[in-house]
């Protein structure tokens, strides 16, 4: 069974339909559901860290470009994304959350992705 622990994209503002300028990307996850999935996967051990690299790409393109990375759990993994250098249009944002666990003195990792579509209009 898979638990939807995240990542869950946090919209910068409910009123914001188009992204322009500098936008703060943030995500959250559900610790209880994460623990259940780790237990089911037999990966029970201390969580060493959680990291969330951010990527973007023009919609229908193949290559992702890294916007930044954060391991600041308490601030919801913030990364500032500057859209001023992009042409207007549809984009996809990818948050690729990694959870690192210590098992038998080795570091193991699981990852989940979240992709959202946004409109850039500078």
HELIX and SHEET records of a PDB file:
HELIX    1   1 UNK A   31  UNK A   40  1                                  10    
HELIX    2   2 UNK A   73  UNK A   75  5                                   3    
SHEET    1   A 3 UNK A   6  UNK A  10  0                                        
SHEET    2   A 3 UNK A  22  UNK A  29 -1                                        
SHEET    3   A 3 UNK A  79  UNK A  82 -1                                        
SHEET    1   B 4 UNK A  65  UNK A  70  0                                        
SHEET    2   B 4 UNK A  47  UNK A  58 -1                                        
SHEET    3   B 4 UNK A  89  UNK A 103 -1                                        
SHEET    4   B 4 UNK A 106  UNK A 120 -1                                        
END                                                                             
